[in-house]
């Protein structure tokens, strides 16, 4: 069964950095990860979650699935 993790905090509290780091570590261990983002969030990229943690020109990022809402989402088994 899939798990949904929700983290919240003020701007600059490394929410995106934490997500990117965890996704990287899970993928490295061979665990399936799907990162979701709202389709209206196109500030840095339409298909990635980007953190300003790395600084200008070195921002860290991970691929993400952009969705208008969660009603059209279904979990896809990849293993």
PDB file of N, CA, C and O in Angstrom:
ATOM      1  N   UNK A   1       0.840  -1.179   0.000  1.00  0.00           N
ATOM      2  CA  UNK A   1       0.000   0.000   0.000  1.00  0.00           C
ATOM      3  C   UNK A   1       0.883   1.240   0.000  1.00  0.00           C
ATOM      4  O   UNK A   1       1.927   1.263   0.652  1.00  0.00           O
ATOM      5  N   UNK A   2       0.475   2.246  -0.713  1.00  0.00           N
ATOM      6  CA  UNK A   2       1.229   3.496  -0.802  1.00  0.00           C
ATOM      7  C   UNK A   2       1.040   4.339   0.456  1.00  0.00           C
ATOM      8  O   UNK A   2       0.042   4.222   1.166  1.00  0.00           O
ATOM      9  N   UNK A   3       2.018   5.180   0.704  1.00  0.00           N
ATOM     10  CA  UNK A   3       1.944   6.124   1.819  1.00  0.00           C
ATOM     11  C   UNK A   3       1.958   7.533   1.281  1.00  0.00           C
ATOM     12  O   UNK A   3       2.659   7.824   0.312  1.00  0.00           O
ATOM     13  N   UNK A   4       1.192   8.409   1.899  1.00  0.00           N
ATOM     14  CA  UNK A   4       1.186   9.819   1.550  1.00  0.00           C
ATOM     15  C   UNK A   4       1.772  10.580   2.725  1.00  0.00           C
ATOM     16  O   UNK A   4       1.285  10.467   3.849  1.00  0.00           O
ATOM     17  N   UNK A   5       2.811  11.350   2.468  1.00  0.00           N
ATOM     18  CA  UNK A   5       3.440  12.156   3.515  1.00  0.00           C
ATOM     19  C   UNK A   5       3.179  13.623   3.207  1.00  0.00           C
ATOM     20  O   UNK A   5       3.380  14.066   2.076  1.00  0.00           O
ATOM     21  N   UNK A   6       2.734  14.374   4.200  1.00  0.00           N
ATOM     22  CA  UNK A   6       2.422  15.791   4.039  1.00  0.00           C
ATOM     23  C   UNK A   6       3.262  16.589   5.020  1.00  0.00           C
ATOM     24  O   UNK A   6       3.188  16.374   6.230  1.00  0.00           O
ATOM     25  N   UNK A   7       4.054  17.504   4.502  1.00  0.00           N
ATOM     26  CA  UNK A   7       4.876  18.377   5.348  1.00  0.00           C
ATOM     27  C   UNK A   7       4.477  19.819   5.066  1.00  0.00           C
ATOM     28  O   UNK A   7       4.222  20.183   3.918  1.00  0.00           O
ATOM     29  N   UNK A   8       4.424  20.621   6.086  1.00  0.00           N
ATOM     30  CA  UNK A   8       4.101  22.033   5.900  1.00  0.00           C
ATOM     31  C   UNK A   8       5.027  22.872   6.766  1.00  0.00           C
ATOM     32  O   UNK A   8       5.579  22.386   7.753  1.00  0.00           O
ATOM     33  N   UNK A   9       5.189  24.120   6.394  1.00  0.00           N
ATOM     34  CA  UNK A   9       6.038  25.035   7.147  1.00  0.00           C
ATOM     35  C   UNK A   9       6.083  26.380   6.456  1.00  0.00           C
ATOM     36  O   UNK A   9       5.524  26.560   5.374  1.00  0.00           O
ATOM     37  N   UNK A  10       6.742  27.307   7.083  1.00  0.00           N
ATOM     38  CA  UNK A  10       6.854  28.649   6.523  1.00  0.00           C
ATOM     39  C   UNK A  10       7.800  28.642   5.332  1.00  0.00           C
ATOM     40  O   UNK A  10       8.554  27.689   5.133  1.00  0.00           O
ATOM     41  N   UNK A  11       7.757  29.708   4.544  1.00  0.00           N
ATOM     42  CA  UNK A  11       8.647  29.831   3.401  1.00  0.00           C
ATOM     43  C   UNK A  11      10.097  29.801   3.878  1.00  0.00           C
ATOM     44  O   UNK A  11      10.453  30.458   4.856  1.00  0.00           O
ATOM     45  N   UNK A  12      10.919  29.040   3.184  1.00  0.00           N
ATOM     46  CA  UNK A  12      12.320  28.944   3.545  1.00  0.00           C
ATOM     47  C   UNK A  12      12.620  27.871   4.576  1.00  0.00           C
ATOM     48  O   UNK A  12      13.728  27.826   5.110  1.00  0.00           O
ATOM     49  N   UNK A  13      11.648  26.997   4.871  1.00  0.00           N
ATOM     50  CA  UNK A  13      11.873  25.962   5.887  1.00  0.00           C
ATOM     51  C   UNK A  13      12.302  24.621   5.276  1.00  0.00           C
ATOM     52  O   UNK A  13      12.201  23.585   5.933  1.00  0.00           O
ATOM     53  N   UNK A  14      12.770  24.634   4.051  1.00  0.00           N
ATOM     54  CA  UNK A  14      13.318  23.461   3.352  1.00  0.00           C
ATOM     55  C   UNK A  14      12.305  22.353   3.070  1.00  0.00           C
ATOM     56  O   UNK A  14      12.676  21.180   3.034  1.00  0.00           O
ATOM     57  N   UNK A  15      11.034  22.703   2.870  1.00  0.00           N
ATOM     58  CA  UNK A  15      10.032  21.690   2.536  1.00  0.00           C
ATOM     59  C   UNK A  15      10.393  20.996   1.228  1.00  0.00           C
ATOM     60  O   UNK A  15      10.410  19.766   1.168  1.00  0.00           O
ATOM     61  N   UNK A  16      10.681  21.764   0.186  1.00  0.00           N
ATOM     62  CA  UNK A  16      11.044  21.185  -1.114  1.00  0.00           C
ATOM     63  C   UNK A  16      12.376  20.465  -1.034  1.00  0.00           C
ATOM     64  O   UNK A  16      12.532  19.399  -1.630  1.00  0.00           O
ATOM     65  N   UNK A  17      13.328  21.009  -0.323  1.00  0.00           N
ATOM     66  CA  UNK A  17      14.630  20.367  -0.169  1.00  0.00           C
ATOM     67  C   UNK A  17      14.506  19.019   0.517  1.00  0.00           C
ATOM     68  O   UNK A  17      15.168  18.057   0.126  1.00  0.00           O
ATOM     69  N   UNK A  18      13.659  18.943   1.540  1.00  0.00           N
ATOM     70  CA  UNK A  18      13.407  17.700   2.256  1.00  0.00           C
ATOM     71  C   UNK A  18      12.760  16.669   1.327  1.00  0.00           C
ATOM     72  O   UNK A  18      13.138  15.498   1.340  1.00  0.00           O
ATOM     73  N   UNK A  19      11.788  17.103   0.524  1.00  0.00           N
ATOM     74  CA  UNK A  19      11.116  16.224  -0.438  1.00  0.00           C
ATOM     75  C   UNK A  19      12.110  15.679  -1.457  1.00  0.00           C
ATOM     76  O   UNK A  19      12.124  14.478  -1.727  1.00  0.00           O
ATOM     77  N   UNK A  20      12.934  16.545  -2.021  1.00  0.00           N
ATOM     78  CA  UNK A  20      13.909  16.136  -3.035  1.00  0.00           C
ATOM     79  C   UNK A  20      14.921  15.166  -2.455  1.00  0.00           C
ATOM     80  O   UNK A  20      15.270  14.174  -3.095  1.00  0.00           O
ATOM     81  N   UNK A  21      15.390  15.441  -1.260  1.00  0.00           N
ATOM     82  CA  UNK A  21      16.350  14.569  -0.587  1.00  0.00           C
ATOM     83  C   UNK A  21      15.751  13.190  -0.311  1.00  0.00           C
ATOM     84  O   UNK A  21      16.401  12.175  -0.562  1.00  0.00           O
ATOM     85  N   UNK A  22      14.528  13.142   0.199  1.00  0.00           N
ATOM     86  CA  UNK A  22      13.876  11.864   0.474  1.00  0.00           C
ATOM     87  C   UNK A  22      13.605  11.082  -0.803  1.00  0.00           C
ATOM     88  O   UNK A  22      13.808   9.868  -0.839  1.00  0.00           O
ATOM     89  N   UNK A  23      13.149  11.763  -1.855  1.00  0.00           N
ATOM     90  CA  UNK A  23      12.898  11.080  -3.131  1.00  0.00           C
ATOM     91  C   UNK A  23      14.193  10.476  -3.668  1.00  0.00           C
ATOM     92  O   UNK A  23      14.192   9.344  -4.153  1.00  0.00           O
ATOM     93  N   UNK A  24      15.285  11.213  -3.588  1.00  0.00           N
ATOM     94  CA  UNK A  24      16.582  10.708  -4.039  1.00  0.00           C
ATOM     95  C   UNK A  24      16.976   9.458  -3.258  1.00  0.00           C
ATOM     96  O   UNK A  24      17.375   8.454  -3.848  1.00  0.00           O
ATOM     97  N   UNK A  25      16.864   9.519  -1.935  1.00  0.00           N
ATOM     98  CA  UNK A  25      17.258   8.381  -1.096  1.00  0.00           C
ATOM     99  C   UNK A  25      16.385   7.153  -1.341  1.00  0.00           C
ATOM    100  O   UNK A  25      16.898   6.035  -1.390  1.00  0.00           O
ATOM    101  N   UNK A  26      15.074   7.344  -1.496  1.00  0.00           N
ATOM    102  CA  UNK A  26      14.196   6.211  -1.784  1.00  0.00           C
ATOM    103  C   UNK A  26      14.527   5.589  -3.139  1.00  0.00           C
ATOM    104  O   UNK A  26      14.592   4.366  -3.260  1.00  0.00           O
ATOM    105  N   UNK A  27      14.737   6.422  -4.155  1.00  0.00           N
ATOM    106  CA  UNK A  27      15.080   5.893  -5.481  1.00  0.00           C
ATOM    107  C   UNK A  27      16.403   5.142  -5.444  1.00  0.00           C
ATOM    108  O   UNK A  27      16.558   4.117  -6.108  1.00  0.00           O
ATOM    109  N   UNK A  28      17.346   5.644  -4.681  1.00  0.00           N
ATOM    110  CA  UNK A  28      18.651   4.984  -4.559  1.00  0.00           C
ATOM    111  C   UNK A  28      18.504   3.584  -3.953  1.00  0.00           C
ATOM    112  O   UNK A  28      19.261   2.678  -4.301  1.00  0.00           O
ATOM    113  N   UNK A  29      17.538   3.403  -3.052  1.00  0.00           N
ATOM    114  CA  UNK A  29      17.278   2.110  -2.428  1.00  0.00           C
ATOM    115  C   UNK A  29      16.378   1.220  -3.278  1.00  0.00           C
ATOM    116  O   UNK A  29      16.117   0.075  -2.908  1.00  0.00           O
ATOM    117  N   UNK A  30      15.898   1.733  -4.419  1.00  0.00           N
ATOM    118  CA  UNK A  30      15.030   0.952  -5.291  1.00  0.00           C
ATOM    119  C   UNK A  30      13.561   1.026  -4.943  1.00  0.00           C
ATOM    120  O   UNK A  30      12.767   0.238  -5.456  1.00  0.00           O
ATOM    121  N   UNK A  31      13.183   1.951  -4.087  1.00  0.00           N
ATOM    122  CA  UNK A  31      11.781   2.128  -3.696  1.00  0.00           C
ATOM    123  C   UNK A  31      11.104   3.046  -4.706  1.00  0.00           C
ATOM    124  O   UNK A  31      11.658   4.086  -5.063  1.00  0.00           O
ATOM    125  N   UNK A  32       9.919   2.676  -5.168  1.00  0.00           N
ATOM    126  CA  UNK A  32       9.179   3.499  -6.115  1.00  0.00           C
ATOM    127  C   UNK A  32       8.709   4.798  -5.485  1.00  0.00           C
ATOM    128  O   UNK A  32       8.141   4.792  -4.393  1.00  0.00           O
ATOM    129  N   UNK A  33       8.942   5.906  -6.165  1.00  0.00           N
ATOM    130  CA  UNK A  33       8.561   7.226  -5.663  1.00  0.00           C
ATOM    131  C   UNK A  33       7.847   7.996  -6.767  1.00  0.00           C
ATOM    132  O   UNK A  33       8.321   8.044  -7.902  1.00  0.00           O
ATOM    133  N   UNK A  34       6.721   8.592  -6.441  1.00  0.00           N
ATOM    134  CA  UNK A  34       6.055   9.519  -7.343  1.00  0.00           C
ATOM    135  C   UNK A  34       5.911  10.849  -6.618  1.00  0.00           C
ATOM    136  O   UNK A  34       5.297  10.918  -5.554  1.00  0.00           O
ATOM    137  N   UNK A  35       6.469  11.887  -7.185  1.00  0.00           N
ATOM    138  CA  UNK A  35       6.363  13.231  -6.621  1.00  0.00           C
ATOM    139  C   UNK A  35       5.260  13.944  -7.393  1.00  0.00           C
ATOM    140  O   UNK A  35       5.292  14.003  -8.623  1.00  0.00           O
ATOM    141  N   UNK A  36       4.297  14.478  -6.674  1.00  0.00           N
ATOM    142  CA  UNK A  36       3.161  15.186  -7.282  1.00  0.00           C
ATOM    143  C   UNK A  36       3.250  16.664  -6.959  1.00  0.00           C
ATOM    144  O   UNK A  36       3.741  17.051  -5.898  1.00  0.00           O
ATOM    145  N   UNK A  37       2.770  17.486  -7.882  1.00  0.00           N
ATOM    146  CA  UNK A  37       2.704  18.928  -7.650  1.00  0.00           C
ATOM    147  C   UNK A  37       1.487  19.484  -8.361  1.00  0.00           C
ATOM    148  O   UNK A  37       1.023  18.889  -9.333  1.00  0.00           O
ATOM    149  N   UNK A  38       0.957  20.611  -7.904  1.00  0.00           N
ATOM    150  CA  UNK A  38      -0.183  21.218  -8.590  1.00  0.00           C
ATOM    151  C   UNK A  38       0.259  21.810  -9.928  1.00  0.00           C
ATOM    152  O   UNK A  38       1.347  22.377 -10.034  1.00  0.00           O
ATOM    153  N   UNK A  39      -0.581  21.675 -10.936  1.00  0.00           N
ATOM    154  CA  UNK A  39      -0.208  22.150 -12.279  1.00  0.00           C
ATOM    155  C   UNK A  39      -0.068  23.670 -12.346  1.00  0.00           C
ATOM    156  O   UNK A  39       0.610  24.181 -13.237  1.00  0.00           O
ATOM    157  N   UNK A  40      -0.692  24.399 -11.428  1.00  0.00           N
ATOM    158  CA  UNK A  40      -0.558  25.862 -11.458  1.00  0.00           C
ATOM    159  C   UNK A  40       0.807  26.326 -10.949  1.00  0.00           C
ATOM    160  O   UNK A  40       1.167  27.488 -11.134  1.00  0.00           O
ATOM    161  N   UNK A  41       1.571  25.435 -10.311  1.00  0.00           N
ATOM    162  CA  UNK A  41       2.905  25.791  -9.812  1.00  0.00           C
ATOM    163  C   UNK A  41       3.915  25.625 -10.947  1.00  0.00           C
ATOM    164  O   UNK A  41       4.491  24.551 -11.124  1.00  0.00           O
ATOM    165  N   UNK A  42       4.121  26.682 -11.702  1.00  0.00           N
ATOM    166  CA  UNK A  42       5.066  26.637 -12.811  1.00  0.00           C
ATOM    167  C   UNK A  42       6.171  27.677 -12.632  1.00  0.00           C
ATOM    168  O   UNK A  42       6.738  28.151 -13.617  1.00  0.00           O
ATOM    169  N   UNK A  43       6.474  28.028 -11.411  1.00  0.00           N
ATOM    170  CA  UNK A  43       7.452  29.071 -11.094  1.00  0.00           C
ATOM    171  C   UNK A  43       8.827  28.742 -11.658  1.00  0.00           C
ATOM    172  O   UNK A  43       9.425  29.591 -12.319  1.00  0.00           O
ATOM    173  N   UNK A  44       9.347  27.547 -11.423  1.00  0.00           N
ATOM    174  CA  UNK A  44      10.663  27.152 -11.926  1.00  0.00           C
ATOM    175  C   UNK A  44      10.535  26.171 -13.088  1.00  0.00           C
ATOM    176  O   UNK A  44      11.303  26.240 -14.048  1.00  0.00           O
ATOM    177  N   UNK A  45       9.569  25.261 -13.004  1.00  0.00           N
ATOM    178  CA  UNK A  45       9.415  24.217 -14.002  1.00  0.00           C
ATOM    179  C   UNK A  45       8.013  23.639 -13.914  1.00  0.00           C
ATOM    180  O   UNK A  45       7.413  23.608 -12.840  1.00  0.00           O
ATOM    181  N   UNK A  46       7.489  23.179 -15.052  1.00  0.00           N
ATOM    182  CA  UNK A  46       6.170  22.552 -15.047  1.00  0.00           C
ATOM    183  C   UNK A  46       6.246  21.083 -14.652  1.00  0.00           C
ATOM    184  O   UNK A  46       5.248  20.515 -14.206  1.00  0.00           O
ATOM    185  N   UNK A  47       7.409  20.458 -14.807  1.00  0.00           N
ATOM    186  CA  UNK A  47       7.515  19.018 -14.583  1.00  0.00           C
ATOM    187  C   UNK A  47       8.561  18.634 -13.524  1.00  0.00           C
ATOM    188  O   UNK A  47       9.014  17.490 -13.489  1.00  0.00           O
ATOM    189  N   UNK A  48       8.941  19.583 -12.666  1.00  0.00           N
ATOM    190  CA  UNK A  48       9.915  19.308 -11.624  1.00  0.00           C
ATOM    191  C   UNK A  48       9.572  20.085 -10.362  1.00  0.00           C
ATOM    192  O   UNK A  48       8.969  21.157 -10.424  1.00  0.00           O
ATOM    193  N   UNK A  49       9.959  19.536  -9.224  1.00  0.00           N
ATOM    194  CA  UNK A  49       9.929  20.283  -7.971  1.00  0.00           C
ATOM    195  C   UNK A  49      11.348  20.804  -7.779  1.00  0.00           C
ATOM    196  O   UNK A  49      12.307  20.033  -7.818  1.00  0.00           O
ATOM    197  N   UNK A  50      11.481  22.113  -7.570  1.00  0.00           N
ATOM    198  CA  UNK A  50      12.786  22.762  -7.483  1.00  0.00           C
ATOM    199  C   UNK A  50      12.914  23.436  -6.120  1.00  0.00           C
ATOM    200  O   UNK A  50      11.980  24.074  -5.634  1.00  0.00           O
ATOM    201  N   UNK A  51      14.091  23.280  -5.517  1.00  0.00           N
ATOM    202  CA  UNK A  51      14.383  23.954  -4.255  1.00  0.00           C
ATOM    203  C   UNK A  51      15.481  24.982  -4.483  1.00  0.00           C
ATOM    204  O   UNK A  51      16.430  24.733  -5.227  1.00  0.00           O
ATOM    205  N   UNK A  52      15.349  26.126  -3.848  1.00  0.00           N
ATOM    206  CA  UNK A  52      16.387  27.156  -3.959  1.00  0.00           C
ATOM    207  C   UNK A  52      17.580  26.854  -3.063  1.00  0.00           C
ATOM    208  O   UNK A  52      18.511  27.656  -2.990  1.00  0.00           O
ATOM    209  N   UNK A  53      17.569  25.716  -2.384  1.00  0.00           N
ATOM    210  CA  UNK A  53      18.612  25.356  -1.426  1.00  0.00           C
ATOM    211  C   UNK A  53      20.015  25.400  -2.038  1.00  0.00           C
ATOM    212  O   UNK A  53      20.952  25.809  -1.352  1.00  0.00           O
ATOM    213  N   UNK A  54      20.195  25.002  -3.279  1.00  0.00           N
ATOM    214  CA  UNK A  54      21.516  24.967  -3.896  1.00  0.00           C
ATOM    215  C   UNK A  54      22.040  26.327  -4.298  1.00  0.00           C
ATOM    216  O   UNK A  54      23.215  26.444  -4.647  1.00  0.00           O
ATOM    217  N   UNK A  55      21.218  27.356  -4.265  1.00  0.00           N
ATOM    218  CA  UNK A  55      21.632  28.692  -4.659  1.00  0.00           C
ATOM    219  C   UNK A  55      21.415  28.934  -6.148  1.00  0.00           C
ATOM    220  O   UNK A  55      21.122  27.995  -6.889  1.00  0.00           O
ATOM    221  N   UNK A  56      21.553  30.174  -6.595  1.00  0.00           N
ATOM    222  CA  UNK A  56      21.334  30.503  -8.003  1.00  0.00           C
ATOM    223  C   UNK A  56      22.255  29.690  -8.910  1.00  0.00           C
ATOM    224  O   UNK A  56      23.465  29.633  -8.689  1.00  0.00           O
ATOM    225  N   UNK A  57      21.675  29.065  -9.924  1.00  0.00           N
ATOM    226  CA  UNK A  57      22.441  28.270 -10.866  1.00  0.00           C
ATOM    227  C   UNK A  57      22.722  26.853 -10.405  1.00  0.00           C
ATOM    228  O   UNK A  57      23.132  26.023 -11.216  1.00  0.00           O
ATOM    229  N   UNK A  58      22.516  26.547  -9.134  1.00  0.00           N
ATOM    230  CA  UNK A  58      22.756  25.204  -8.597  1.00  0.00           C
ATOM    231  C   UNK A  58      21.550  24.660  -7.849  1.00  0.00           C
ATOM    232  O   UNK A  58      21.704  23.831  -6.952  1.00  0.00           O
ATOM    233  N   UNK A  59      20.354  25.113  -8.202  1.00  0.00           N
ATOM    234  CA  UNK A  59      19.160  24.667  -7.487  1.00  0.00           C
ATOM    235  C   UNK A  59      18.974  23.163  -7.665  1.00  0.00           C
ATOM    236  O   UNK A  59      19.201  22.629  -8.751  1.00  0.00           O
ATOM    237  N   UNK A  60      18.561  22.485  -6.599  1.00  0.00           N
ATOM    238  CA  UNK A  60      18.335  21.051  -6.684  1.00  0.00           C
ATOM    239  C   UNK A  60      16.899  20.804  -7.124  1.00  0.00           C
ATOM    240  O   UNK A  60      16.012  21.611  -6.845  1.00  0.00           O
ATOM    241  N   UNK A  61      16.670  19.678  -7.819  1.00  0.00           N
ATOM    242  CA  UNK A  61      15.336  19.404  -8.353  1.00  0.00           C
ATOM    243  C   UNK A  61      15.112  17.911  -8.503  1.00  0.00           C
ATOM    244  O   UNK A  61      16.050  17.115  -8.481  1.00  0.00           O
ATOM    245  N   UNK A  62      13.844  17.552  -8.656  1.00  0.00           N
ATOM    246  CA  UNK A  62      13.452  16.164  -8.901  1.00  0.00           C
ATOM    247  C   UNK A  62      12.255  16.165  -9.844  1.00  0.00           C
ATOM    248  O   UNK A  62      11.444  17.090  -9.806  1.00  0.00           O
ATOM    249  N   UNK A  63      12.130  15.138 -10.692  1.00  0.00           N
ATOM    250  CA  UNK A  63      10.969  15.063 -11.589  1.00  0.00           C
ATOM    251  C   UNK A  63       9.667  14.955 -10.799  1.00  0.00           C
ATOM    252  O   UNK A  63       9.625  14.346  -9.729  1.00  0.00           O
ATOM    253  N   UNK A  64       8.612  15.552 -11.339  1.00  0.00           N
ATOM    254  CA  UNK A  64       7.308  15.530 -10.660  1.00  0.00           C
ATOM    255  C   UNK A  64       6.193  15.427 -11.693  1.00  0.00           C
ATOM    256  O   UNK A  64       6.348  15.822 -12.849  1.00  0.00           O
ATOM    257  N   UNK A  65       5.082  14.891 -11.248  1.00  0.00           N
ATOM    258  CA  UNK A  65       3.882  14.800 -12.067  1.00  0.00           C
ATOM    259  C   UNK A  65       2.973  15.964 -11.679  1.00  0.00           C
ATOM    260  O   UNK A  65       2.525  16.057 -10.537  1.00  0.00           O
ATOM    261  N   UNK A  66       2.703  16.853 -12.644  1.00  0.00           N
ATOM    262  CA  UNK A  66       1.848  18.020 -12.382  1.00  0.00           C
ATOM    263  C   UNK A  66       0.388  17.651 -12.626  1.00  0.00           C
ATOM    264  O   UNK A  66       0.039  17.158 -13.699  1.00  0.00           O
ATOM    265  N   UNK A  67      -0.457  17.888 -11.638  1.00  0.00           N
ATOM    266  CA  UNK A  67      -1.876  17.546 -11.715  1.00  0.00           C
ATOM    267  C   UNK A  67      -2.744  18.757 -11.408  1.00  0.00           C
ATOM    268  O   UNK A  67      -2.403  19.551 -10.531  1.00  0.00           O
ATOM    269  N   UNK A  68      -3.876  18.915 -12.124  1.00  0.00           N
ATOM    270  CA  UNK A  68      -4.792  20.010 -11.807  1.00  0.00           C
ATOM    271  C   UNK A  68      -5.485  19.780 -10.468  1.00  0.00           C
ATOM    272  O   UNK A  68      -5.754  20.734  -9.737  1.00  0.00           O
ATOM    273  N   UNK A  69      -5.776  18.518 -10.140  1.00  0.00           N
ATOM    274  CA  UNK A  69      -6.326  18.131  -8.836  1.00  0.00           C
ATOM    275  C   UNK A  69      -6.104  16.631  -8.664  1.00  0.00           C
ATOM    276  O   UNK A  69      -5.704  15.947  -9.606  1.00  0.00           O
ATOM    277  N   UNK A  70      -6.360  16.129  -7.481  1.00  0.00           N
ATOM    278  CA  UNK A  70      -6.089  14.719  -7.206  1.00  0.00           C
ATOM    279  C   UNK A  70      -7.192  13.777  -7.666  1.00  0.00           C
ATOM    280  O   UNK A  70      -7.025  12.560  -7.580  1.00  0.00           O
ATOM    281  N   UNK A  71      -8.321  14.302  -8.155  1.00  0.00           N
ATOM    282  CA  UNK A  71      -9.421  13.425  -8.566  1.00  0.00           C
ATOM    283  C   UNK A  71      -9.057  12.582  -9.784  1.00  0.00           C
ATOM    284  O   UNK A  71      -9.619  11.504  -9.973  1.00  0.00           O
ATOM    285  N   UNK A  72      -8.132  13.051 -10.607  1.00  0.00           N
ATOM    286  CA  UNK A  72      -7.747  12.301 -11.802  1.00  0.00           C
ATOM    287  C   UNK A  72      -6.531  11.417 -11.573  1.00  0.00           C
ATOM    288  O   UNK A  72      -6.071  10.757 -12.504  1.00  0.00           O
ATOM    289  N   UNK A  73      -5.998  11.388 -10.349  1.00  0.00           N
ATOM    290  CA  UNK A  73      -4.776  10.633 -10.062  1.00  0.00           C
ATOM    291  C   UNK A  73      -5.086   9.222  -9.616  1.00  0.00           C
ATOM    292  O   UNK A  73      -6.000   8.989  -8.824  1.00  0.00           O
ATOM    293  N   UNK A  74      -4.308   8.279 -10.138  1.00  0.00           N
ATOM    294  CA  UNK A  74      -4.365   6.897  -9.647  1.00  0.00           C
ATOM    295  C   UNK A  74      -2.941   6.383  -9.550  1.00  0.00           C
ATOM    296  O   UNK A  74      -2.092   6.738 -10.368  1.00  0.00           O
ATOM    297  N   UNK A  75      -2.679   5.558  -8.565  1.00  0.00           N
ATOM    298  CA  UNK A  75      -1.343   5.029  -8.333  1.00  0.00           C
ATOM    299  C   UNK A  75      -1.017   4.015  -9.426  1.00  0.00           C
ATOM    300  O   UNK A  75      -1.826   3.147  -9.753  1.00  0.00           O
ATOM    301  N   UNK A  76       0.168   4.144  -9.975  1.00  0.00           N
ATOM    302  CA  UNK A  76       0.617   3.231 -11.019  1.00  0.00           C
ATOM    303  C   UNK A  76       1.681   2.305 -10.436  1.00  0.00           C
ATOM    304  O   UNK A  76       2.701   2.770  -9.927  1.00  0.00           O
ATOM    305  N   UNK A  77       1.449   1.008 -10.510  1.00  0.00           N
ATOM    306  CA  UNK A  77       2.459   0.058 -10.019  1.00  0.00           C
ATOM    307  C   UNK A  77       3.561  -0.054 -11.053  1.00  0.00           C
ATOM    308  O   UNK A  77       3.308  -0.278 -12.236  1.00  0.00           O
ATOM    309  N   UNK A  78       4.804   0.109 -10.577  1.00  0.00           N
ATOM    310  CA  UNK A  78       5.946   0.060 -11.483  1.00  0.00           C
ATOM    311  C   UNK A  78       6.921  -1.044 -11.111  1.00  0.00           C
ATOM    312  O   UNK A  78       8.008  -1.105 -11.685  1.00  0.00           O
ATOM    313  N   UNK A  79       6.582  -1.910 -10.184  1.00  0.00           N
ATOM    314  CA  UNK A  79       7.508  -2.958  -9.760  1.00  0.00           C
ATOM    315  C   UNK A  79       6.827  -4.290  -9.718  1.00  0.00           C
ATOM    316  O   UNK A  79       7.454  -5.294  -9.382  1.00  0.00           O
TER     317      UNK A  79
END
